[in-house]
Amino acid sequence: MANSRRIEPMLTTSDVARLLNVHINTVRRWSNQGTLKTYRIGARGDRRFRRE
């Protein structure tokens, strides 16, 4: 039986800033404060967000 879960693409910091109509630094600040749930990926710790 195939897995029925759909994988949602993750959003970049720039994507979120564009969607919320705010500066990218605002998204970073909200991420650091815990206002936005952030997933850190890769060796550089790039931020990724789920669209919820």
Chimera marker file (.cmm) of the C-alpha trace (Angstrom):
<marker_set name="trace">
<marker id="1" x="0.000" y="0.000" z="0.000" r="1" g="1" b="0" radius="0.5"/>
<marker id="2" x="1.357" y="3.394" z="-0.960" r="1" g="1" b="0" radius="0.5"/>
<marker id="3" x="1.959" y="6.032" z="1.651" r="1" g="1" b="0" radius="0.5"/>
<marker id="4" x="-0.965" y="8.464" z="1.468" r="1" g="1" b="0" radius="0.5"/>
<marker id="5" x="0.794" y="11.323" z="3.274" r="1" g="1" b="0" radius="0.5"/>
<marker id="6" x="1.490" y="14.279" z="1.041" r="1" g="1" b="0" radius="0.5"/>
<marker id="7" x="4.800" y="16.046" z="1.524" r="1" g="1" b="0" radius="0.5"/>
<marker id="8" x="4.348" y="19.805" z="1.646" r="1" g="1" b="0" radius="0.5"/>
<marker id="9" x="7.190" y="21.928" z="0.281" r="1" g="1" b="0" radius="0.5"/>
<marker id="10" x="9.050" y="23.973" z="2.858" r="1" g="1" b="0" radius="0.5"/>
<marker id="11" x="9.149" y="27.753" z="2.551" r="1" g="1" b="0" radius="0.5"/>
<marker id="12" x="12.321" y="29.817" z="2.671" r="1" g="1" b="0" radius="0.5"/>
<marker id="13" x="12.741" y="32.940" z="4.762" r="1" g="1" b="0" radius="0.5"/>
<marker id="14" x="12.247" y="35.025" z="1.610" r="1" g="1" b="0" radius="0.5"/>
<marker id="15" x="9.046" y="33.139" z="0.750" r="1" g="1" b="0" radius="0.5"/>
<marker id="16" x="7.594" y="33.839" z="4.195" r="1" g="1" b="0" radius="0.5"/>
<marker id="17" x="8.587" y="37.511" z="4.068" r="1" g="1" b="0" radius="0.5"/>
<marker id="18" x="6.868" y="37.881" z="0.701" r="1" g="1" b="0" radius="0.5"/>
<marker id="19" x="3.709" y="36.088" z="1.884" r="1" g="1" b="0" radius="0.5"/>
<marker id="20" x="3.452" y="38.194" z="5.048" r="1" g="1" b="0" radius="0.5"/>
<marker id="21" x="4.528" y="41.409" z="3.314" r="1" g="1" b="0" radius="0.5"/>
<marker id="22" x="7.319" y="42.060" z="5.826" r="1" g="1" b="0" radius="0.5"/>
<marker id="23" x="11.093" y="42.467" z="5.612" r="1" g="1" b="0" radius="0.5"/>
<marker id="24" x="13.212" y="39.310" z="5.678" r="1" g="1" b="0" radius="0.5"/>
<marker id="25" x="14.857" y="40.504" z="8.918" r="1" g="1" b="0" radius="0.5"/>
<marker id="26" x="11.414" y="40.601" z="10.562" r="1" g="1" b="0" radius="0.5"/>
<marker id="27" x="10.926" y="36.925" z="9.684" r="1" g="1" b="0" radius="0.5"/>
<marker id="28" x="14.359" y="36.123" z="11.129" r="1" g="1" b="0" radius="0.5"/>
<marker id="29" x="13.544" y="38.019" z="14.333" r="1" g="1" b="0" radius="0.5"/>
<marker id="30" x="10.176" y="36.231" z="14.685" r="1" g="1" b="0" radius="0.5"/>
<marker id="31" x="11.999" y="32.942" z="14.150" r="1" g="1" b="0" radius="0.5"/>
<marker id="32" x="14.578" y="33.758" z="16.837" r="1" g="1" b="0" radius="0.5"/>
<marker id="33" x="11.825" y="34.820" z="19.262" r="1" g="1" b="0" radius="0.5"/>
<marker id="34" x="9.845" y="31.630" z="18.634" r="1" g="1" b="0" radius="0.5"/>
<marker id="35" x="6.903" y="33.511" z="17.119" r="1" g="1" b="0" radius="0.5"/>
<marker id="36" x="7.267" y="31.438" z="13.938" r="1" g="1" b="0" radius="0.5"/>
<marker id="37" x="8.030" y="27.719" z="14.072" r="1" g="1" b="0" radius="0.5"/>
<marker id="38" x="11.317" y="27.207" z="12.257" r="1" g="1" b="0" radius="0.5"/>
<marker id="39" x="13.120" y="24.121" z="11.014" r="1" g="1" b="0" radius="0.5"/>
<marker id="40" x="16.893" y="24.497" z="10.708" r="1" g="1" b="0" radius="0.5"/>
<marker id="41" x="18.421" y="22.431" z="7.916" r="1" g="1" b="0" radius="0.5"/>
<marker id="42" x="21.868" y="21.763" z="6.542" r="1" g="1" b="0" radius="0.5"/>
<marker id="43" x="25.287" y="22.573" z="7.916" r="1" g="1" b="0" radius="0.5"/>
<marker id="44" x="24.608" y="26.319" z="7.676" r="1" g="1" b="0" radius="0.5"/>
<marker id="45" x="21.385" y="26.028" z="9.654" r="1" g="1" b="0" radius="0.5"/>
<marker id="46" x="19.198" y="27.555" z="6.952" r="1" g="1" b="0" radius="0.5"/>
<marker id="47" x="15.661" y="28.289" z="8.115" r="1" g="1" b="0" radius="0.5"/>
<marker id="48" x="12.667" y="26.560" z="6.574" r="1" g="1" b="0" radius="0.5"/>
<marker id="49" x="9.013" y="27.016" z="7.426" r="1" g="1" b="0" radius="0.5"/>
<marker id="50" x="5.852" y="25.002" z="6.905" r="1" g="1" b="0" radius="0.5"/>
<marker id="51" x="2.799" y="26.725" z="5.507" r="1" g="1" b="0" radius="0.5"/>
<marker id="52" x="0.144" y="26.314" z="8.205" r="1" g="1" b="0" radius="0.5"/>
<link id1="1" id2="2" r="1" g="1" b="0" radius="0.2"/>
<link id1="2" id2="3" r="1" g="1" b="0" radius="0.2"/>
<link id1="3" id2="4" r="1" g="1" b="0" radius="0.2"/>
<link id1="4" id2="5" r="1" g="1" b="0" radius="0.2"/>
<link id1="5" id2="6" r="1" g="1" b="0" radius="0.2"/>
<link id1="6" id2="7" r="1" g="1" b="0" radius="0.2"/>
<link id1="7" id2="8" r="1" g="1" b="0" radius="0.2"/>
<link id1="8" id2="9" r="1" g="1" b="0" radius="0.2"/>
<link id1="9" id2="10" r="1" g="1" b="0" radius="0.2"/>
<link id1="10" id2="11" r="1" g="1" b="0" radius="0.2"/>
<link id1="11" id2="12" r="1" g="1" b="0" radius="0.2"/>
<link id1="12" id2="13" r="1" g="1" b="0" radius="0.2"/>
<link id1="13" id2="14" r="1" g="1" b="0" radius="0.2"/>
<link id1="14" id2="15" r="1" g="1" b="0" radius="0.2"/>
<link id1="15" id2="16" r="1" g="1" b="0" radius="0.2"/>
<link id1="16" id2="17" r="1" g="1" b="0" radius="0.2"/>
<link id1="17" id2="18" r="1" g="1" b="0" radius="0.2"/>
<link id1="18" id2="19" r="1" g="1" b="0" radius="0.2"/>
<link id1="19" id2="20" r="1" g="1" b="0" radius="0.2"/>
<link id1="20" id2="21" r="1" g="1" b="0" radius="0.2"/>
<link id1="21" id2="22" r="1" g="1" b="0" radius="0.2"/>
<link id1="22" id2="23" r="1" g="1" b="0" radius="0.2"/>
<link id1="23" id2="24" r="1" g="1" b="0" radius="0.2"/>
<link id1="24" id2="25" r="1" g="1" b="0" radius="0.2"/>
<link id1="25" id2="26" r="1" g="1" b="0" radius="0.2"/>
<link id1="26" id2="27" r="1" g="1" b="0" radius="0.2"/>
<link id1="27" id2="28" r="1" g="1" b="0" radius="0.2"/>
<link id1="28" id2="29" r="1" g="1" b="0" radius="0.2"/>
<link id1="29" id2="30" r="1" g="1" b="0" radius="0.2"/>
<link id1="30" id2="31" r="1" g="1" b="0" radius="0.2"/>
<link id1="31" id2="32" r="1" g="1" b="0" radius="0.2"/>
<link id1="32" id2="33" r="1" g="1" b="0" radius="0.2"/>
<link id1="33" id2="34" r="1" g="1" b="0" radius="0.2"/>
<link id1="34" id2="35" r="1" g="1" b="0" radius="0.2"/>
<link id1="35" id2="36" r="1" g="1" b="0" radius="0.2"/>
<link id1="36" id2="37" r="1" g="1" b="0" radius="0.2"/>
<link id1="37" id2="38" r="1" g="1" b="0" radius="0.2"/>
<link id1="38" id2="39" r="1" g="1" b="0" radius="0.2"/>
<link id1="39" id2="40" r="1" g="1" b="0" radius="0.2"/>
<link id1="40" id2="41" r="1" g="1" b="0" radius="0.2"/>
<link id1="41" id2="42" r="1" g="1" b="0" radius="0.2"/>
<link id1="42" id2="43" r="1" g="1" b="0" radius="0.2"/>
<link id1="43" id2="44" r="1" g="1" b="0" radius="0.2"/>
<link id1="44" id2="45" r="1" g="1" b="0" radius="0.2"/>
<link id1="45" id2="46" r="1" g="1" b="0" radius="0.2"/>
<link id1="46" id2="47" r="1" g="1" b="0" radius="0.2"/>
<link id1="47" id2="48" r="1" g="1" b="0" radius="0.2"/>
<link id1="48" id2="49" r="1" g="1" b="0" radius="0.2"/>
<link id1="49" id2="50" r="1" g="1" b="0" radius="0.2"/>
<link id1="50" id2="51" r="1" g="1" b="0" radius="0.2"/>
<link id1="51" id2="52" r="1" g="1" b="0" radius="0.2"/>
</marker_set>
